Amino acid sequence: MLAGLGATVVAGITLNLRKEAWSPGYGRIMSVTLGLIDLQVALGLLIWITKENPSVFRAYIDPIGMLIAVTVAHMAAARVKRQSGYAGVGTVVAGLMTVLAIVILTIPHNAWS
């Protein structure tokens, strides 16, 4: 999911620098990324429901952060679908970078061990 989100952010930054509009190919990247984010949130909520005695971070901060991230990601995707031409690509990139920051900040510090 992080790789897909990173690829989408890089694609958006590239388009923003070139002053180009989102093409169907970039739209597919966005769709795959949204699917991965949705899957990650669904799995996270499943773990959250079934986990006993989670820490405060895992009980509240991580689930709330992920729900905010998925909401912002879907808002950015809706912006891509509504826009025509170059208008709004910067807003979409800012939204996706916000999602990436939220996701990274809500990863528990002991998740990699």
C-alpha positions in Angstrom: 0.0 0.0 0.0 2.8 2.4 0.8 4.5 1.6 -2.5 1.3 2.3 -4.4 0.7 5.5 -2.5 4.3 6.5 -3.1 4.0 5.8 -6.9 0.8 7.8 -7.1 2.4 10.8 -5.3 5.4 10.6 -7.6 3.1 10.4 -10.7 1.2 13.4 -9.4 4.3 15.4 -8.8 5.6 14.5 -12.2 2.3 15.7 -13.8 2.4 18.8 -11.8 5.9 19.7 -12.9 5.1 19.0 -16.5 1.8 20.9 -16.2 -0.1 18.0 -17.6 -3.6 16.6 -16.8 -4.3 13.2 -15.3 -4.5 10.6 -18.1 -6.3 7.3 -18.0 -3.0 5.5 -17.2 -2.5 7.7 -14.1 -6.1 7.1 -13.2 -5.5 3.4 -13.1 -2.6 4.0 -10.7 -4.9 6.0 -8.6 -7.6 3.3 -8.7 -5.1 0.6 -7.7 -3.8 2.7 -4.9 -7.3 3.4 -3.6 -8.1 -0.3 -3.7 -4.9 -1.0 -1.6 -5.8 1.7 0.9 -9.3 0.3 1.2 -7.9 -3.2 1.7 -5.4 -1.9 4.3 -8.2 -0.1 6.2 -10.5 -3.2 6.1 -7.7 -5.5 7.4 -6.7 -2.9 10.0 -10.3 -2.6 11.3 -10.6 -6.4 11.4 -7.5 -6.7 13.5 -8.7 -3.8 15.7 -12.0 -5.6 16.4 -10.4 -8.9 17.2 -7.4 -7.7 19.1 -7.5 -7.9 22.9 -5.9 -5.3 25.2 -4.4 -3.1 22.5 -2.3 -0.1 23.4 -3.8 3.4 23.3 -2.0 4.0 20.0 -3.3 0.9 18.4 -6.8 1.3 19.9 -7.5 4.9 19.0 -4.8 6.8 17.0 -4.1 4.2 14.3 -7.7 3.4 13.4 -8.8 7.1 13.5 -5.7 8.1 11.4 -6.4 5.4 8.8 -10.1 6.4 8.5 -9.0 10.0 8.0 -6.4 8.9 5.4 -8.9 6.8 3.4 -11.3 9.7 3.5 -8.7 12.2 2.2 -7.6 9.7 -0.5 -11.1 9.2 -1.8 -11.6 13.0 -1.8 -8.4 13.4 -3.9 -9.6 10.6 -6.3 -12.9 12.3 -6.7 -11.1 15.6 -7.5 -9.1 13.7 -10.2 -12.3 12.4 -11.8 -14.1 15.8 -11.7 -11.2 17.9 -13.1 -10.6 18.5 -16.7 -7.1 19.4 -17.9 -4.4 20.5 -15.6 -6.6 22.3 -13.1 -6.4 20.8 -9.7 -3.5 18.5 -10.1 -1.6 20.4 -7.3 -4.5 20.0 -5.0 -4.6 16.3 -5.7 -0.9 16.0 -5.1 -1.2 17.9 -1.8 -4.1 15.5 -0.8 -2.1 12.4 -1.6 1.0 13.7 0.2 -1.2 14.4 3.2 -2.5 10.8 3.0 1.1 9.5 2.8 2.1 11.6 5.9 -0.9 10.3 7.9 -0.2 6.7 7.0 3.4 7.0 8.0 2.7 8.8 11.2 0.0 6.3 12.3 2.3 3.2 11.8 2.9 1.9 15.3 6.6 2.2 16.3 6.9 -1.5 17.1 5.1 -2.7 13.9 8.3 -3.6 12.1 9.7 -5.8 14.9 
